[in-house]
Amino acid sequence: MKNIFFSLLVVSLAVTSCTRYDNPQPNFEDYKQGETSDGVKRKVLVIAVDGLVGHEIQKEVPANILAMMAHGKYSFDGLADENTSDPASWATLVTGVAVNRHHIITDSYIPSPDPEHPHDDTGFSPSFFYLINEQNKRMSTAAITHDRNLSFVLLMDAKEGLVVDTDESARDKAIEKIEEETSDVILVQFTSVLEAGKASSFSYDNPMYKAAVEKVDGFIGELKHSIESRPTYNQEEWLIVVASTHGGVGNSYGGSSEIERNTFLLYYNRYFVQQELKAQPIYAPRFFGFNETDLNPTDAMRARNATAPAGEADYNIAKTGELTIEAKVKMNKNASGNYNYSWPPFLSKVSARSGTTAGWSFFRSGSGVNFYVADGATKIEISGAGVGDNEIWSQVTGVFSVVDGQPTAKIYVNGNVAGVGSANLNLANITSSSPLTFGFQREVFSSDYLDFYMADIRIWDVALNDKEVSDNVKYGVGVPEDHPKITHLVGYWPLDDGDQVFKNKIAGKPDIPVVGAAVYRMFGNNMPSVDPRKSALLKSQDLPTVLLYWLELSVNEDWKLEGNNFLRHFEIEFLK
């Protein structure tokens, strides 16, 4: 039956797309894939619980999950996709990419064309079953679900697809697969928590919802016991994942609110040391492109007022003769697949960053950032290296002051001085009527327009000293209310508004409207000052990346998986 359904799927995909997905390159090891160097077999059980809200289960963790947490990496603040419908959430969980790439939004589990570009190739993002099979065809894989389309379309590459009607049947089938000696990767879906949430509410205040969670917890305990009862268990290393697909609010879900995206995620292995993964979140918009012609461009995004409001005069160096500008940035790869860009400004108060045009600007230069300050006749331009690369956030800081009678600029990267420059600038002329601009600005001197995320922009009307700059990095996101220079903070835009206007947290100071459309993403604060073991923000996209790592299989960069292999930071716990 599965082969017949697959044939129908191929016909359906041919209507919407000419492309499926690229074959991954095999990764050959000196030992069998899925088997550690000492001959221990690695195996996986994924338990997907639809509609399990992380913050609800945190109120009273049921017994079996609580026991697993003692040897687990877990989060009550897990993050589902922005589209929390069942098809989109499941696709994000098993493909490792968000809905804007997999395009699965209907119960058919077939990618939907972009309504604005209906003839474009939508492609088809593969599940982790496909990525496993292409690298090790000997692995035995199975998916136990409640939905035929989920099983035979999205999860069609599982070697065995079983469709059940109840969670009890799902449990029974999962135990049968666990008891088979050759089983390597098993996925099982439980839906009773979701059904209880829809029938009443996704809240522990509702007895029906809480009872459903406790029932599924009992099933989870039975599955774990079955694994531990395998005759070969001592020669195996099992990774058990408990993952909710999405949350819910009231008795509904499908939107992008925080509670609808809130999930519980648990990665268990008997050798793991207990740790809740609770990264400091960075919620940031993407800036990209260059379009100064359209009032509402679709091919670019920046933020600025049409003309500079009066309050923006405080962001000219001429006002006080001193200024400190800070921002957190994370670069996206360019078309060539690296993080290097040629000279695009991204945070400026200058009409055009060219020659000696008066004002100040930060611009990308290769893999670093330059800080530019000019008075219309003379300029200072200094560089800081290694900013925002490799999916790591960086904090860049520019400080201007007069040092020993000499106008001086400093650039800091992650709180460390990276460059210093001085010149005979006329302080009164370091001013610009141009609006403060977040994102693209003149001059680029190339077509290499920057694609990046930015957050936590702060402007102080004094020159912070080295310790204060370093301390601001250690604080992470935000500014402490008791900061020693808090009265000199004249502009603060967290950029976490989730809207089309970036609000200034300083009373009476100007907001900055978006030009284009702001699209936001949630990240964990992984700046170099943060312990990597505390920087993981668990999200649905992580699952395929982590599973491939656990099974000793490769992750090809061409797949562009969006997950984070956070387990690599804990290898000392389980690599024996």
C-alpha positions in Angstrom: 0.0 0.0 0.0 2.8 2.4 0.9 4.3 1.9 -2.6 1.0 2.7 -4.3 0.7 5.9 -2.2 4.2 6.8 -3.0 3.4 6.6 -6.7 0.5 8.9 -6.3 2.7 11.3 -4.3 5.3 11.5 -7.1 2.5 12.5 -9.5 1.3 15.1 -7.1 4.8 16.6 -6.6 5.4 16.7 -10.3 2.4 19.1 -10.5 3.9 21.5 -8.0 7.6 21.0 -8.5 10.3 19.7 -10.8 12.8 19.2 -8.0 12.8 16.9 -4.9 16.0 17.2 -3.0 19.7 16.7 -3.5 21.4 13.5 -2.6 23.6 13.9 0.5 27.2 12.9 0.2 28.0 9.7 2.1 30.3 9.9 5.1 32.5 6.8 5.3 34.0 6.0 8.7 36.5 3.3 9.8 33.7 1.7 11.8 30.1 1.0 11.1 27.8 4.1 11.0 25.5 4.1 14.0 28.1 2.2 16.0 30.7 3.8 18.3 34.4 3.0 18.0 34.1 0.5 20.9 31.3 -1.5 19.1 28.4 0.0 21.0 25.3 0.5 18.8 23.7 3.9 18.8 19.9 3.9 18.5 17.1 6.5 18.7 13.5 6.7 19.9 11.6 9.9 19.1 8.4 10.4 21.1 6.4 13.3 19.6 3.6 14.7 21.8 1.3 17.0 19.9 0.1 20.0 21.8 2.3 19.7 24.9 2.9 23.2 26.2 6.3 23.6 27.9 5.3 26.1 30.5 2.3 24.0 31.5 4.2 20.8 32.1 6.7 22.8 34.0 4.0 23.5 36.6 3.9 19.8 37.6 6.2 17.5 35.7 4.8 13.9 35.6 6.7 11.1 37.1 8.3 9.3 34.1 9.4 12.5 32.4 10.7 13.8 35.7 12.8 10.7 36.2 14.2 11.0 32.7 15.2 14.6 33.3 17.7 13.4 35.9 19.8 12.2 32.9 18.5 14.7 30.3 19.1 17.9 28.5 15.8 19.6 28.5 13.9 22.9 28.1 10.5 24.1 29.1 11.1 27.1 26.7 11.4 25.1 23.5 10.5 26.9 20.3 8.2 25.6 17.5 7.9 27.1 14.1 6.1 30.4 13.6 3.3 28.5 11.8 2.0 26.2 14.6 -0.5 24.3 12.5 0.0 20.5 12.7 1.4 20.1 9.1 3.9 23.0 9.4 5.0 22.0 12.9 5.6 18.4 12.0 7.4 19.3 8.9 9.7 21.7 10.8 10.4 19.0 13.4 11.4 16.3 11.0 13.0 18.3 8.1 15.1 20.7 10.3 14.0 23.7 8.3 11.3 26.3 8.9 8.0 26.7 7.0 9.4 29.4 4.7 11.6 26.7 3.3 9.6 23.5 3.5 6.3 25.2 2.5 4.2 22.4 4.1 1.0 24.1 5.4 -1.9 21.7 4.5 -3.0 18.3 5.7 -1.8 16.8 2.4 1.8 17.3 3.6 2.7 18.3 0.1 4.5 21.7 -0.3 2.3 24.5 -1.3 3.3 27.0 -4.0 3.9 30.6 -3.0 0.7 32.4 -4.0 2.7 35.4 -5.2 4.9 33.2 -7.3 2.8 30.2 -8.1 5.0 28.9 -10.9 8.2 28.9 -8.8 9.8 25.5 -7.9 8.8 24.8 -4.3 11.1 21.8 -3.9 10.5 19.2 -1.2 12.4 19.1 2.0 13.3 15.6 3.2 12.8 14.2 6.6 15.6 12.8 8.7 14.6 9.3 7.6 15.7 10.1 4.1 19.0 11.7 5.3 19.6 8.5 7.4 18.8 6.1 4.6 21.0 7.8 2.0 24.0 7.4 4.3 23.3 4.0 5.9 20.7 1.9 4.1 21.1 -0.9 6.6 19.5 1.0 9.4 16.0 -0.1 10.4 13.7 2.8 10.7 10.0 3.1 11.5 7.4 5.8 12.0 4.2 5.2 14.0 1.6 8.0 13.5 -2.1 8.8 13.5 -2.2 10.3 10.0 -1.8 8.6 6.7 -0.5 11.6 4.9 2.0 12.3 7.6 3.2 8.7 7.4 3.1 8.2 3.6 4.1 11.7 2.4 6.2 13.6 4.9 7.7 10.4 6.5 7.6 8.3 3.4 11.3 7.4 3.7 10.8 5.5 7.0 11.3 1.9 6.0 8.1 1.0 7.8 5.1 3.3 8.3 2.4 2.3 10.7 -0.8 4.2 11.1 -2.9 3.9 14.3 -6.1 5.2 15.6 -5.3 5.6 19.3 -2.4 6.5 21.6 -2.8 3.0 23.2 -2.2 1.5 19.7 0.7 3.8 19.1 2.3 2.6 22.4 1.7 -1.0 21.6 3.2 -0.7 18.1 6.2 1.2 19.5 6.8 -1.5 22.0 6.7 -4.2 19.3 9.3 -2.2 17.3 11.5 -1.7 20.3 11.4 -5.5 21.0 12.7 -6.2 17.5 16.4 -6.7 17.8 17.3 -4.9 14.5 15.4 -1.6 15.3 17.6 1.4 15.0 15.4 4.6 14.7 11.8 4.7 15.8 9.4 7.6 15.8 6.0 7.5 17.6 3.3 10.1 17.7 0.9 10.7 20.6 -2.1 12.9 20.0 -4.3 12.6 23.1 -2.8 15.7 24.7 -3.6 17.7 21.6 -7.2 16.4 21.5 -7.7 17.3 25.2 -6.4 20.8 24.6 -8.7 21.3 21.6 -11.7 19.9 23.6 -11.1 22.2 26.6 -7.8 24.3 26.8 -4.1 23.8 26.6 -3.7 24.4 30.4 -3.1 22.5 33.5 -6.0 24.4 35.0 -8.1 22.1 32.8 -8.3 18.6 34.4 -8.8 16.9 31.0 -5.6 18.4 29.6 -3.6 17.5 32.7 -5.0 13.9 32.8 -4.0 13.5 29.1 -0.4 14.6 29.9 -0.2 12.1 32.7 -1.6 9.3 30.5 1.0 10.0 27.8 3.7 10.1 30.5 2.7 6.6 31.5 3.2 5.5 27.9 6.6 7.1 27.8 7.6 5.2 30.9 6.5 2.0 29.3 8.5 2.7 26.2 11.6 3.5 28.2 11.2 0.2 30.2 10.9 -1.7 27.0 14.2 -0.3 25.8 15.9 -1.1 29.0 14.5 -4.7 28.8 16.2 -5.4 25.5 18.7 -8.3 25.8 21.2 -6.2 24.0 20.7 -3.0 26.0 24.1 -3.0 27.6 25.7 -3.0 24.1 23.6 -0.1 23.0 23.4 3.6 23.5 19.8 4.9 23.2 19.0 8.6 22.7 15.3 9.1 23.7 13.8 12.3 22.6 10.5 13.7 24.0 9.4 16.5 21.7 6.2 18.5 21.6 5.3 19.7 18.1 3.7 23.0 19.2 1.8 24.6 22.1 -1.6 26.2 22.3 -3.6 29.1 23.7 -7.1 28.6 25.0 -8.3 25.7 22.9 -6.7 26.7 19.7 -3.3 26.8 18.0 -1.9 27.5 14.5 -0.7 31.1 15.1 2.7 32.6 16.0 2.1 33.7 19.5 4.7 32.9 22.2 2.4 30.4 24.0 1.5 28.6 20.7 5.2 28.2 19.9 6.1 27.1 23.4 7.2 23.5 23.5 8.9 21.0 25.8 12.0 19.2 24.6 13.9 16.5 26.4 17.0 14.6 25.1 17.7 11.6 27.3 20.6 9.2 27.6 21.6 7.2 30.7 25.0 8.9 30.8 23.8 12.5 30.4 24.2 14.8 33.3 21.0 16.7 34.2 20.8 20.2 32.8 18.0 22.5 31.9 19.0 24.4 28.7 17.7 27.9 29.2 19.5 30.3 26.9 19.1 34.0 27.1 16.9 34.7 24.1 17.7 37.2 21.3 14.6 38.1 19.2 15.8 39.9 16.2 14.7 41.1 12.8 16.6 40.4 9.5 18.1 43.3 7.6 19.0 42.8 4.0 19.2 44.2 0.5 19.4 47.7 -0.9 16.5 49.7 -2.2 16.3 53.4 -1.8 13.6 53.9 -4.4 10.5 52.0 -3.1 8.7 53.2 0.0 7.8 49.7 0.9 10.4 47.4 -0.8 10.0 43.6 -0.9 13.6 43.0 -1.8 15.2 44.9 1.1 14.6 45.9 4.7 16.0 48.7 6.8 14.6 51.1 9.5 14.8 54.9 9.5 12.6 58.0 9.7 11.9 59.8 6.4 13.5 62.9 7.9 15.4 63.1 11.2 13.2 64.1 14.1 14.5 66.6 16.6 15.4 64.0 19.1 17.9 62.4 16.8 20.2 65.4 17.3 21.4 63.6 20.4 23.0 61.0 18.2 25.4 63.4 16.6 28.9 63.6 18.1 28.8 67.4 17.9 26.1 67.5 20.6 28.4 66.5 23.5 31.8 65.8 21.8 31.5 62.1 23.0 29.4 59.2 21.9 29.1 55.4 22.4 27.2 53.2 20.0 26.6 49.5 20.6 24.8 46.7 18.7 24.6 43.0 18.6 24.9 41.5 15.1 24.9 38.0 13.5 25.8 37.8 9.8 24.1 35.6 7.3 26.0 33.8 4.5 26.3 35.6 1.2 25.6 34.0 -2.2 29.1 32.4 -2.2 28.4 30.6 1.1 30.7 32.7 3.4 30.3 35.7 5.7 32.4 38.2 3.8 30.9 41.4 2.4 32.5 44.4 0.7 31.7 47.6 2.5 28.0 47.8 3.1 27.0 50.1 6.0 24.6 48.7 8.5 24.2 51.2 11.4 24.7 54.9 10.5 24.1 58.5 11.1 25.5 59.9 7.9 24.0 60.8 4.5 26.6 58.7 2.6 29.5 56.8 4.1 32.0 58.1 1.4 35.0 60.3 1.4 34.8 62.4 4.5 31.1 63.0 4.6 30.2 64.2 8.1 28.7 61.7 10.6 29.4 58.2 11.7 28.8 54.7 10.4 29.5 51.0 11.0 30.1 49.0 7.8 31.0 45.4 6.9 34.5 44.9 5.6 35.3 41.3 4.7 34.7 39.3 7.8 35.2 42.3 10.1 33.5 45.7 10.8 34.8 49.2 10.3 33.9 52.2 12.4 33.9 55.5 10.5 33.7 59.1 11.9 34.2 62.2 9.8 33.7 66.0 10.0 33.3 66.7 6.3 37.0 67.3 5.8 38.8 64.6 7.7 37.9 61.1 8.8 38.9 58.3 11.2 38.3 54.8 10.0 39.2 51.8 12.2 38.6 48.0 11.9 37.6 45.1 14.1 38.0 41.5 12.9 35.8 38.4 13.3 32.4 39.9 13.8 29.2 37.8 13.6 30.6 34.9 11.7 29.7 31.2 11.9 26.2 31.8 13.3 27.8 33.4 16.4 26.4 36.7 17.7 28.9 39.5 18.3 28.6 42.8 20.1 30.3 45.7 18.2 30.9 49.0 20.0 32.1 52.3 18.7 33.4 55.0 21.1 34.3 58.6 20.3 36.0 61.0 22.7 38.9 63.5 23.0 41.9 61.8 24.5 44.8 64.0 25.5 43.5 66.8 23.3 43.2 64.5 20.3 39.8 63.4 18.8 39.9 59.6 19.1 37.7 56.7 18.0 37.8 53.1 19.3 36.1 50.0 18.0 35.4 47.0 20.3 34.4 43.5 19.4 32.8 41.6 22.2 34.1 44.0 24.8 37.7 43.9 23.6 39.5 46.9 22.0 40.0 45.9 18.3 41.2 49.2 16.8 42.0 52.8 17.8 42.5 55.9 15.5 42.9 59.6 16.0 42.8 62.7 13.7 42.3 66.4 13.9 38.5 66.4 13.5 36.4 69.5 14.2 34.0 68.2 16.8 31.3 70.9 15.9 31.2 69.5 12.4 30.7 65.9 13.2 27.0 66.1 12.7 24.5 64.9 10.1 20.9 65.8 9.2 20.5 62.3 7.8 18.1 60.1 9.8 19.6 57.5 12.1 19.6 54.3 9.9 19.5 50.6 10.9 20.4 48.6 7.8 21.4 49.5 4.3 22.7 53.0 3.6 25.0 54.7 1.1 27.7 54.1 0.0 28.3 50.4 -0.6 30.8 50.8 -3.5 29.7 47.3 -4.7 26.5 45.2 -5.1 27.5 43.2 -2.0 24.6 44.2 0.2 24.6 42.9 3.7 22.3 40.2 5.0 22.3 40.0 8.8 20.3 40.1 12.0 20.7 42.9 14.5 19.5 43.5 18.1 20.0 45.6 21.2 21.1 48.9 19.8 22.2 51.4 22.4 23.5 55.0 22.1 25.1 56.8 25.0 26.0 60.5 25.0 29.3 59.8 26.8 32.4 57.8 26.0 32.1 54.5 28.0 35.5 53.3 29.3 37.0 49.9 28.6 35.5 48.3 31.7 32.1 49.6 31.0 32.1 48.4 27.4 33.3 44.9 28.6 30.6 44.8 31.4 27.9 45.7 28.9 28.8 42.5 26.9 28.7 40.4 30.1 25.2 41.7 30.9 23.9 40.1 27.8 20.7 41.4 26.4 19.3 44.6 27.9 20.6 47.3 30.3 20.6 47.0 34.1 18.5 49.6 35.7 21.4 50.4 38.1 23.9 50.8 35.3 26.5 53.5 36.4 25.9 55.5 33.2 22.1 54.9 32.9 21.3 58.7 32.8 23.5 59.0 29.7 21.6 56.4 27.7 19.9 58.5 25.1 18.7 55.8 22.7 17.8 52.1 23.3 16.1 49.9 20.7 16.0 46.2 21.6 14.5 45.5 18.2 12.4 42.7 19.7 9.1 44.5 19.0 7.8 41.9 16.6 6.2 44.8 14.7 7.0 47.3 12.0 8.2 50.1 14.3 11.3 49.7 16.6 10.4 51.4 19.8 12.9 53.5 21.7 12.9 52.5 25.4 14.1 56.0 26.4 11.2 58.2 27.1 10.7 61.1 24.7 13.3 59.8 22.2 12.4 58.8 18.7 11.2 55.5 17.5 12.5 54.1 14.2 10.0 52.8 11.6 10.7 49.9 9.4 11.1 50.4 5.6 10.0 47.1 4.0 8.8 44.3 6.2 10.5 43.1 9.4 10.7 39.3 9.8 11.9 38.2 13.2 13.6 35.1 14.5 14.4 33.8 17.9 18.0 32.9 18.8 20.0 31.9 21.9 22.6 34.3 23.1 25.8 32.5 22.0 28.2 35.3 22.1 31.8 34.2 22.9 31.4 35.5 26.5 28.6 32.9 27.1 29.4 29.3 28.1 28.4 27.2 25.0 26.7 24.7 27.3 24.3 27.5 28.4 23.8 29.1 25.0 21.5 26.5 23.4 17.9 27.7 22.7 16.2 24.4 21.9 13.9 24.5 18.9 12.1 22.1 16.6 14.7 22.4 13.9 17.4 20.9 16.1 16.0 17.3 15.9 17.4 16.1 12.5 20.9 17.6 13.2 21.1 16.0 16.6 19.9 12.6 15.4 22.4 12.5 12.6 25.2 13.4 15.0 24.1 10.8 17.5 24.0 8.1 14.7 27.5 9.1 13.6 26.2 10.4 10.2 27.2 13.6 8.4 25.4 16.8 7.9 26.0 18.3 4.5 26.2 22.1 4.4 24.3 22.1 1.1 21.2 20.9 3.0 21.2 24.2 5.0 19.7 22.5 8.1 18.7 25.2 10.6 19.2 23.1 13.8 21.9 23.4 16.4 23.9 20.3 17.4 24.0 21.3 21.0 25.0 17.8 22.2 28.5 18.3 20.9 29.2 20.5 23.9 28.5 17.6 26.3 30.5 14.9 24.7 32.6 14.4 27.8 29.5 12.9 29.5 28.8 10.1 27.0 31.8 9.5 24.8 33.5 6.6 26.7 
